[in-house]
């Protein structure tokens, strides 16, 4: 397959050590199952933790496990989302209180939100500046990677993707170290207070944003170089039919592994290559649009959420305009597709009664090989430039695993229909004139 090489070296795995979960309920059950069997380390890295009974039950399970066994527990969330309170005054931080004494709880705060902007922007709106968006769940040497957060809807009726890599110490060690260096550069919960970590040499928003970015970039790059060295000295199994590659995207720090890989991938010229892309929030940056529509030549299917499956559908306040914003983005993309004659690029929308759509990723199929990317990235401006993102790329020639990966992808399309100019004329896709006017101004915050 003409798949470009990612920046970081790969890890050969046994396909049987990759478990693909197919429902939110199974994702939740697996979190509890892995928690109960953890013996050394447990790390949860997510945007936020919800305040419902399911989330509290998960925290209770972690507490029970840590009382039975001396395990290292690390929680990394985003500061802005993790401190947002609900109507009852609860937040991620308050839900974590039962395990705060025996765990290390960190909250990453983007250095881009500081000074007057931090004082002026209200809660919720301040999150557009940048977030900790990685979704990595580590239990000993097992890595569960997803696009799903730790919240009740993600455990019940929010469609996403979930891959569990079992007994993969190199991958677990790498992501555990990434979590730790971001955590060391974040706020820590200490005596029910939020204070900068003792290892955070520059205050996340009171200090110099430039110095903070350089500090964190240096720390992340050390982990990257350590991983590269470890793969050089490890025994490679060149005959393996399945490889996995960690992929980071931290544009905030000038780390662009995902962006550079996708630029090469989207520019491929191979009419026999079939590519599929999914994102609950479809918002390609201009670089990706131009590579796909003006340079690339392959079949591409794009799956995104219908307005009904958008998590902001029928919201209050400005949030109610978010589904029409994405309809407008899809409208503009399809018009550019027509202009460039890329008729083998098609769009589909996901709609399932009482479900929302949050799945994201890429699949590429060619010559009895299949590649897929799974993780937190939505491939939009925020993912590229503002947020901290992590993915895993799987490349396989194993026929059984290829069938499993195809089944996972096809399951998403069972609830989809074509999204074209005719579909965009339906009432649910109505785009108010105001949305068309401001769309270009705010796309970089989506």
Protein Blocks (a to p, Z undefined) as FASTA:
>chain_A
ZZdcdfbdcddddfklpccdfbfklmmmmmmmmmmmpckbccdddfbdcfbfklmmmmmm
mmmmmmmpccdddddddfklmmpccfkopafklmmmmmmmmpccdddddfklgcjllmmp
cghjlmmnoccfbdcddehjaccddfbdcdfklmmmpccdddddehilklmmmmmmmmmm
mmmmmccdeehiacddfklmbcfklmcfklmmmmmmmmmmmmmmmmmmmmmmpccdfkbc
bdcddddddfknopakkmmmmmmmmmpccfkbccddddfbgcddfklmmmmmmmggcddd
dddddfklpmkgoiahjllmmmmmmmmmmmmmmmmmmmnopakbccdddddehiacfbec
ddddeehiacddddjbnoiaklmmmmccdddddddfbfklmmmmmmmmmmmmmmgccddf
klmmpmklpccfklmmmmmmmmmmZZ
